[in-house]
Amino acid sequence: MARGHRATVCLVLLGVGLGLLLIVLAVVLAPRQGSCGPGAFTRAAVAADSKICSDIGR
């Protein structure tokens, strides 16, 4: 009975270890977003009924 329990514990620990490894690899290898400064965007659009609001949004 002790052998079966030990094997189960080993399999669970192996599964947890592999899960953590996959998570770490996913975080490390994930593509990075380009960093923009505050108030800067790489793409944007403005839609407004008023020319003044469009100018402010631009």
ChimeraX attribute file (.defattr): number of C-alpha atoms within 10 A of each C-alpha:
attribute: neighborCount
match mode: 1-to-1
recipient: residues
	/A:1	5
	/A:2	7
	/A:3	8
	/A:4	9
	/A:5	10
	/A:6	11
	/A:7	11
	/A:8	12
	/A:9	12
	/A:10	12
	/A:11	12
	/A:12	12
	/A:13	12
	/A:14	12
	/A:15	12
	/A:16	12
	/A:17	12
	/A:18	12
	/A:19	12
	/A:20	12
	/A:21	11
	/A:22	12
	/A:23	12
	/A:24	12
	/A:25	11
	/A:26	11
	/A:27	10
	/A:28	10
	/A:29	9
	/A:30	9
	/A:31	8
	/A:32	8
	/A:33	6
	/A:34	7
	/A:35	9
	/A:36	9
	/A:37	7
	/A:38	6
	/A:39	5
	/A:40	9
	/A:41	9
	/A:42	7
	/A:43	5
	/A:44	8
	/A:45	7
	/A:46	10
	/A:47	10
	/A:48	11
	/A:49	7
	/A:50	9
	/A:51	10
	/A:52	10
	/A:53	12
	/A:54	13
	/A:55	10
	/A:56	10
	/A:57	12
	/A:58	10
